Amino acid sequence: NIEWLDEMAWVADNYLANYSKALDYYEKAFRIASTSEKKDSDDIASYNYKIGGVYMSALKYDMALKYVQEALKINLELYDEEDADEAKCYDRIGLIYDKKGNWEEAIKNLNKAFEIRLEICDSDDMDLAKSINNIAVVCSNFGETDSTYLDLLTTAINIALENYDDDDINLAPYYNNIAFAYSDLGKNDLAL
């Protein structure tokens, strides 16, 4: 069934790094969702997004972009108001452009995701923290390492700290990014 295919694809992608198997499962689920009598556009958008994520993991950025942009297109057609799925698409598109080395498009899409999340999320929502963190990391990838970069990362970790215990593993990427920021700013003593 479609739920089993979805779970197997997720395991193949996230635990096994077996991208061809993940794609196979997601594409089968996508075909079922696309041809079922109660065809659900939301499911079709979701599978496009997931397939794009697998291609991103497999470093096939053009294919990833194609699928995530299709998911975004469907979401834009489905909903009159901006929503979380739309923000996720803009966020992933921004990250794909970052991987492709296109800073301008990366920041444009990440900012769009952030703006949507700012409108629809509470101020302590982790999606907001992820948006801020992603913007800061992309700025760093393109050499924009000033104090604003550190301020963004500090804001992101403060939101994360409101959601997790101080020793939660989910905080590790935030602390890691702050350490890199201090290092980029020549403050290696604070990076430790």
Secondary structure, DSSP 8 states (H G I E B T S, - for coil): -HHHHHHHHHHHHHTS--HHHHHHHHHHHHHHHHHSTT--HHHHHHHHHHHHHHHHHTT-HHHHHHHHHHHHHHHHHH-SS--HHHHHHHHHHHHHHHHHT-HHHHHHHHHHHHHHHHHHS-TT-HHHHHHHHHHHHHHHHTT--SHHHHHHHHHHHHHHHHHS-TT-GGGHHHHHHHHHHHHHTT-HHHH-
